[in-house]
Amino acid sequence: MTAMTERKDFPMSMRLPESDVAIIDRAARLRGRSRTDFVRDAAVRAAEDVLMDSGLVRMSAESFEAFVSVLAAPAAPVPELVELVRRPAPWEMPTEDGR
């Protein structure tokens, strides 16, 4: 008698228009991935986004008040971001020819 092994992969099948398959294949090639890997990663990422967006956060009234007070407090400056904002954009800097 052979031991039953638990299935780890489950096949999925879908019907797509040729134009959808063509764009998926093109994108997968650009990423150096197979169609299956590309579609699986995209589907899992989309599912994770939906689940993260639909998560319910529960907290006590005291915790909510603390949360709101943190949001309402003035933001503390981040020195690296202040320097970045003050730095001229690349298109604002003079070029080698002085323009």
ChimeraX commands (.cxc) that place a marker at each C-alpha (Angstrom):
marker #1 position 0.00,0.00,0.00 radius 0.5
marker #1 position 1.43,3.41,-0.93 radius 0.5
marker #1 position 1.24,6.34,1.42 radius 0.5
marker #1 position -1.05,9.20,0.43 radius 0.5
marker #1 position 0.86,12.38,-0.28 radius 0.5
marker #1 position -0.69,15.74,0.28 radius 0.5
marker #1 position -1.08,17.77,-2.88 radius 0.5
marker #1 position 1.00,20.96,-2.78 radius 0.5
marker #1 position 0.08,22.51,-6.13 radius 0.5
marker #1 position -3.39,23.06,-7.52 radius 0.5
marker #1 position -3.89,23.62,-11.24 radius 0.5
marker #1 position -5.87,26.65,-12.39 radius 0.5
marker #1 position -7.25,27.13,-15.86 radius 0.5
marker #1 position -8.74,30.21,-17.48 radius 0.5
marker #1 position -9.83,31.30,-20.89 radius 0.5
marker #1 position -8.33,34.56,-22.12 radius 0.5
marker #1 position -8.54,36.47,-25.37 radius 0.5
marker #1 position -5.45,36.22,-27.53 radius 0.5
marker #1 position -4.71,39.92,-26.97 radius 0.5
marker #1 position -4.55,39.40,-23.19 radius 0.5
marker #1 position -2.21,36.43,-23.56 radius 0.5
marker #1 position 0.01,38.43,-25.90 radius 0.5
marker #1 position 0.40,41.30,-23.46 radius 0.5
marker #1 position 0.99,38.92,-20.53 radius 0.5
marker #1 position 3.63,37.05,-22.52 radius 0.5
marker #1 position 5.34,40.29,-23.53 radius 0.5
marker #1 position 5.47,41.52,-19.93 radius 0.5
marker #1 position 6.67,38.13,-18.66 radius 0.5
marker #1 position 9.49,38.10,-21.23 radius 0.5
marker #1 position 10.54,41.61,-20.16 radius 0.5
marker #1 position 10.81,40.34,-16.59 radius 0.5
marker #1 position 12.56,37.12,-17.64 radius 0.5
marker #1 position 9.73,35.02,-16.20 radius 0.5
marker #1 position 7.51,32.29,-17.52 radius 0.5
marker #1 position 3.85,33.09,-18.18 radius 0.5
marker #1 position 2.85,30.91,-15.22 radius 0.5
marker #1 position 5.24,32.63,-12.81 radius 0.5
marker #1 position 4.26,36.07,-14.05 radius 0.5
marker #1 position 0.50,35.45,-13.78 radius 0.5
marker #1 position 0.83,33.70,-10.40 radius 0.5
marker #1 position 2.87,36.57,-8.92 radius 0.5
marker #1 position 0.49,39.18,-10.31 radius 0.5
marker #1 position -2.58,37.34,-9.00 radius 0.5
marker #1 position -1.09,36.80,-5.54 radius 0.5
marker #1 position 0.00,40.45,-5.33 radius 0.5
marker #1 position -3.50,41.61,-6.33 radius 0.5
marker #1 position -5.08,39.27,-3.78 radius 0.5
marker #1 position -2.77,40.51,-1.02 radius 0.5
marker #1 position -3.68,44.12,-1.89 radius 0.5
marker #1 position -7.39,43.34,-1.60 radius 0.5
marker #1 position -6.91,41.57,1.72 radius 0.5
marker #1 position -4.78,44.39,3.12 radius 0.5
marker #1 position -7.35,46.99,2.04 radius 0.5
marker #1 position -10.23,45.09,3.61 radius 0.5
marker #1 position -8.62,44.44,6.98 radius 0.5
marker #1 position -10.58,45.64,9.97 radius 0.5
marker #1 position -8.63,47.31,12.76 radius 0.5
marker #1 position -10.16,47.08,16.20 radius 0.5
marker #1 position -9.00,49.15,19.16 radius 0.5
marker #1 position -10.29,50.46,22.44 radius 0.5
marker #1 position -11.59,54.00,22.79 radius 0.5
marker #1 position -8.43,54.93,24.69 radius 0.5
marker #1 position -6.20,53.52,21.97 radius 0.5
marker #1 position -8.21,55.34,19.31 radius 0.5
marker #1 position -7.82,58.64,21.16 radius 0.5
marker #1 position -4.06,58.06,21.40 radius 0.5
marker #1 position -3.95,57.23,17.69 radius 0.5
marker #1 position -5.87,60.38,16.75 radius 0.5
marker #1 position -3.65,62.56,18.95 radius 0.5
marker #1 position -0.54,61.21,17.23 radius 0.5
marker #1 position -2.08,61.99,13.84 radius 0.5
marker #1 position -3.09,65.49,14.97 radius 0.5
marker #1 position 0.35,66.35,16.43 radius 0.5
marker #1 position 2.69,68.47,14.31 radius 0.5
marker #1 position 5.05,66.43,12.20 radius 0.5
marker #1 position 8.71,66.39,13.20 radius 0.5
marker #1 position 11.05,67.35,10.36 radius 0.5
marker #1 position 13.23,64.61,8.93 radius 0.5
marker #1 position 16.64,66.22,8.20 radius 0.5
marker #1 position 17.30,64.01,5.15 radius 0.5
marker #1 position 13.94,64.93,3.60 radius 0.5
marker #1 position 14.42,68.65,4.36 radius 0.5
marker #1 position 17.80,68.55,2.58 radius 0.5
marker #1 position 16.29,66.66,-0.35 radius 0.5
marker #1 position 13.49,69.20,-0.79 radius 0.5
marker #1 position 15.96,72.09,-0.66 radius 0.5
marker #1 position 18.26,70.53,-3.25 radius 0.5
marker #1 position 17.69,71.87,-6.78 radius 0.5
marker #1 position 16.08,69.47,-9.20 radius 0.5
marker #1 position 18.37,68.10,-11.94 radius 0.5
marker #1 position 16.63,70.23,-14.57 radius 0.5
marker #1 position 17.22,73.35,-12.45 radius 0.5
marker #1 position 20.99,72.82,-12.20 radius 0.5
marker #1 position 23.34,74.48,-14.68 radius 0.5
marker #1 position 24.86,72.21,-17.30 radius 0.5
marker #1 position 28.54,72.02,-18.21 radius 0.5
marker #1 position 28.03,74.64,-20.93 radius 0.5
marker #1 position 26.65,77.09,-18.33 radius 0.5
marker #1 position 23.01,76.95,-19.34 radius 0.5
marker link #1:1,2 radius 0.2
marker link #1:2,3 radius 0.2
marker link #1:3,4 radius 0.2
marker link #1:4,5 radius 0.2
marker link #1:5,6 radius 0.2
marker link #1:6,7 radius 0.2
marker link #1:7,8 radius 0.2
marker link #1:8,9 radius 0.2
marker link #1:9,10 radius 0.2
marker link #1:10,11 radius 0.2
marker link #1:11,12 radius 0.2
marker link #1:12,13 radius 0.2
marker link #1:13,14 radius 0.2
marker link #1:14,15 radius 0.2
marker link #1:15,16 radius 0.2
marker link #1:16,17 radius 0.2
marker link #1:17,18 radius 0.2
marker link #1:18,19 radius 0.2
marker link #1:19,20 radius 0.2
marker link #1:20,21 radius 0.2
marker link #1:21,22 radius 0.2
marker link #1:22,23 radius 0.2
marker link #1:23,24 radius 0.2
marker link #1:24,25 radius 0.2
marker link #1:25,26 radius 0.2
marker link #1:26,27 radius 0.2
marker link #1:27,28 radius 0.2
marker link #1:28,29 radius 0.2
marker link #1:29,30 radius 0.2
marker link #1:30,31 radius 0.2
marker link #1:31,32 radius 0.2
marker link #1:32,33 radius 0.2
marker link #1:33,34 radius 0.2
marker link #1:34,35 radius 0.2
marker link #1:35,36 radius 0.2
marker link #1:36,37 radius 0.2
marker link #1:37,38 radius 0.2
marker link #1:38,39 radius 0.2
marker link #1:39,40 radius 0.2
marker link #1:40,41 radius 0.2
marker link #1:41,42 radius 0.2
marker link #1:42,43 radius 0.2
marker link #1:43,44 radius 0.2
marker link #1:44,45 radius 0.2
marker link #1:45,46 radius 0.2
marker link #1:46,47 radius 0.2
marker link #1:47,48 radius 0.2
marker link #1:48,49 radius 0.2
marker link #1:49,50 radius 0.2
marker link #1:50,51 radius 0.2
marker link #1:51,52 radius 0.2
marker link #1:52,53 radius 0.2
marker link #1:53,54 radius 0.2
marker link #1:54,55 radius 0.2
marker link #1:55,56 radius 0.2
marker link #1:56,57 radius 0.2
marker link #1:57,58 radius 0.2
marker link #1:58,59 radius 0.2
marker link #1:59,60 radius 0.2
marker link #1:60,61 radius 0.2
marker link #1:61,62 radius 0.2
marker link #1:62,63 radius 0.2
marker link #1:63,64 radius 0.2
marker link #1:64,65 radius 0.2
marker link #1:65,66 radius 0.2
marker link #1:66,67 radius 0.2
marker link #1:67,68 radius 0.2
marker link #1:68,69 radius 0.2
marker link #1:69,70 radius 0.2
marker link #1:70,71 radius 0.2
marker link #1:71,72 radius 0.2
marker link #1:72,73 radius 0.2
marker link #1:73,74 radius 0.2
marker link #1:74,75 radius 0.2
marker link #1:75,76 radius 0.2
marker link #1:76,77 radius 0.2
marker link #1:77,78 radius 0.2
marker link #1:78,79 radius 0.2
marker link #1:79,80 radius 0.2
marker link #1:80,81 radius 0.2
marker link #1:81,82 radius 0.2
marker link #1:82,83 radius 0.2
marker link #1:83,84 radius 0.2
marker link #1:84,85 radius 0.2
marker link #1:85,86 radius 0.2
marker link #1:86,87 radius 0.2
marker link #1:87,88 radius 0.2
marker link #1:88,89 radius 0.2
marker link #1:89,90 radius 0.2
marker link #1:90,91 radius 0.2
marker link #1:91,92 radius 0.2
marker link #1:92,93 radius 0.2
marker link #1:93,94 radius 0.2
marker link #1:94,95 radius 0.2
marker link #1:95,96 radius 0.2
marker link #1:96,97 radius 0.2
marker link #1:97,98 radius 0.2
marker link #1:98,99 radius 0.2
view
